[in-house]
Amino acid sequence: MSGIVGADKAAVESALRSFVETRSGSLQQAVRSTENPNTLVLMGDDSRCSVLYPWGFLEWDAASQYLSSQLGVPVFSFHIHDGDLWMFLLFDNGEQVAQFNPLPEYWDDSISDEERASWSGDAESIASRIPGVAPEAISPYLRHWDLDEDAPGKAFPGDQFHFNDCWQMCDFLKRLGLTYPMNDTGQVLGETYEFVVPESAS
């Protein structure tokens, strides 16, 4: 998923179409289910947009970086990995400026302290780029998970999800003024598109 801050839906749609064209693909608005392959969901308003990519599309970081570069705005690249964790990269004007993973050792137990620290997120840097968001509104989410913790708690009492739950991402999105474009029952909350990027272009 991409979370775009500072661009309206029409501009995001145009940039997405440009992205797929660079890969000899296509983007066409169509009534589709997210269970269909190549279904993209776009929702947003004048300043916050969310893009949910097809489940078979793996270039979410590249797409987010492209959107950030083309639109000249901050764009988050969010990822839920196998239901085990959520993570993100943040691009601003196409440059990566922050990243977060609550379990940076997930792929390699021998990860260095420097690499581990690089995934800790940077609330000050993030908030400085997101209008209306204070560092203290997001910093509680940016912590390492202890999977042995029986009652890990929540970042804020009113949140829906606990630490150690990959869907905590949705609570974090709300703090940024973004929305996951699908509800708890799987209903799409935005417009759907057929989004085709040939595998050979990946």
C-alpha positions in Angstrom: 0.0 0.0 0.0 1.1 3.6 -0.7 0.0 6.4 1.6 0.3 9.8 -0.2 0.3 13.1 1.7 -0.2 16.4 -0.1 -1.7 15.3 -3.4 -5.3 14.8 -4.6 -6.8 11.7 -6.0 -6.7 12.9 -9.6 -3.0 13.7 -9.4 -2.3 10.3 -7.8 -4.3 8.5 -10.5 -2.3 10.3 -13.2 1.0 9.5 -11.5 0.0 5.8 -11.2 -0.9 5.7 -14.9 2.5 7.1 -15.7 4.2 4.5 -13.5 2.5 1.6 -15.2 3.3 3.1 -18.6 7.0 3.1 -17.8 6.6 -0.7 -17.3 4.5 -1.2 -20.5 1.5 -1.8 -18.3 -2.0 -0.2 -18.1 -4.4 1.3 -15.5 -8.1 1.3 -16.3 -11.0 2.1 -13.9 -13.3 -0.9 -13.6 -15.7 -2.4 -11.1 -13.7 -5.2 -9.5 -13.2 -7.3 -6.4 -9.9 -7.4 -4.6 -10.0 -11.1 -5.0 -9.6 -10.6 -8.7 -6.0 -10.5 -9.9 -4.7 -7.1 -10.9 -7.2 -5.1 -8.9 -5.9 -1.8 -7.5 -7.9 0.3 -5.0 -7.5 4.1 -4.8 -9.2 6.3 -2.3 -8.6 9.8 -1.1 -9.5 13.5 -1.1 -7.6 16.8 -1.7 -4.6 16.0 0.6 -4.5 12.3 1.6 -4.7 9.3 -0.6 -4.3 5.5 -0.2 -3.4 3.0 -2.9 -3.9 -0.7 -2.2 -2.0 -2.7 -4.8 -3.0 -6.1 -6.3 -1.9 -9.0 -4.1 0.4 -10.3 -6.9 2.2 -6.9 -7.3 5.6 -6.8 -5.5 6.9 -3.4 -6.5 5.2 -1.4 -3.8 8.4 0.3 -2.8 9.3 1.3 -6.3 5.8 2.5 -7.0 5.7 4.6 -3.8 9.1 6.1 -4.6 7.9 6.9 -8.2 4.8 8.6 -6.9 6.8 10.7 -4.4 9.2 11.8 -7.1 6.5 12.6 -9.6 4.2 14.4 -7.2 6.9 16.0 -5.1 5.2 14.9 -1.8 5.8 12.5 1.0 4.7 8.9 0.2 4.7 6.0 2.6 5.2 2.4 1.3 3.4 0.2 3.8 3.8 -3.6 3.8 2.2 -6.3 5.9 4.5 -9.4 5.7 2.8 -12.8 6.0 0.5 -11.5 8.8 3.6 -11.4 11.0 4.5 -7.7 11.0 3.8 -4.3 9.4 6.6 -2.0 8.2 7.1 1.1 6.0 9.5 3.2 4.0 8.9 6.9 3.7 9.9 8.8 0.6 9.9 12.6 0.2 10.5 14.0 -3.3 11.6 10.5 -4.3 14.3 10.2 -1.6 14.0 7.7 1.2 13.9 9.6 4.5 12.7 7.1 7.1 11.9 3.4 7.6 10.4 1.3 10.3 10.1 -2.4 11.1 9.1 -3.6 14.6 11.0 -6.9 14.0 14.2 -6.0 12.0 15.7 -9.4 13.0 12.8 -11.2 11.3 14.9 -12.2 8.3 18.3 -12.4 10.0 19.0 -13.0 13.7 22.5 -11.8 13.2 21.5 -8.3 12.1 23.9 -5.6 13.3 23.1 -3.0 15.9 23.5 -0.4 13.2 21.0 -2.1 10.8 18.6 -2.7 13.7 18.7 1.0 14.7 18.1 2.1 11.1 14.7 0.5 11.2 13.6 2.2 14.4 11.7 5.0 12.6 12.2 8.7 13.2 9.1 10.4 14.6 10.5 13.9 14.4 11.5 13.5 10.8 8.2 11.9 9.8 6.1 14.5 11.6 8.0 17.4 10.1 6.8 16.2 6.7 3.2 15.5 7.6 1.0 18.6 8.2 -1.0 18.5 11.4 0.9 15.5 12.8 3.0 15.9 16.0 5.9 13.5 16.8 4.2 12.4 20.0 1.1 11.3 18.0 3.2 8.6 16.2 6.2 7.9 18.3 4.5 5.3 20.5 4.0 3.0 17.5 7.7 3.1 16.6 8.9 0.5 19.0 10.4 -3.0 18.8 8.0 -5.8 19.4 8.6 -8.4 22.1 6.7 -11.5 20.9 7.1 -13.2 24.3 5.0 -10.5 25.9 1.5 -11.9 26.9 -0.2 -8.5 27.1 1.7 -6.1 24.8 -0.8 -3.3 25.1 -1.6 -0.6 22.6 0.1 2.6 21.5 -2.9 4.6 22.6 -5.9 3.3 24.7 -8.4 4.1 22.0 -6.6 2.1 19.3 -8.2 -1.0 17.8 -5.1 -3.1 17.6 -2.3 -4.1 20.0 1.4 -4.3 19.5 2.5 -7.7 17.9 -0.5 -7.4 15.6 0.3 -6.6 12.0 -3.0 -4.7 11.7 -1.7 -2.1 14.1 -0.7 -0.4 10.9 -4.3 0.8 10.5 -4.1 2.7 13.8 -0.9 4.3 12.7 -2.5 5.2 9.4 -5.3 7.1 11.2 -2.7 9.1 13.1 -1.4 10.3 9.7 -4.8 11.1 8.4 -4.7 8.1 6.0 -7.2 5.2 5.7 -6.7 1.6 4.8 -9.0 1.4 1.7 -10.9 -1.7 2.9 -13.1 -2.3 5.9 -13.1 -5.2 8.4 -15.5 -7.2 6.2 -13.4 -6.8 3.1 -15.6 -4.1 1.5 -13.6 -1.7 -0.7 -13.7 1.9 0.4 -12.4 3.5 -2.8 -12.5 3.2 -6.5 -11.2 0.1 -8.2 -9.0 -0.3 -11.3 -7.5 -3.0 -13.4 -3.8 -2.5 -12.8 -1.5 -4.5 -15.1 2.2 -4.5 -14.9 3.9 -7.3 -17.0 6.0 -9.6 -14.9 8.9 -9.1 -17.3 8.9 -5.4 -16.3 9.4 -6.2 -12.6 
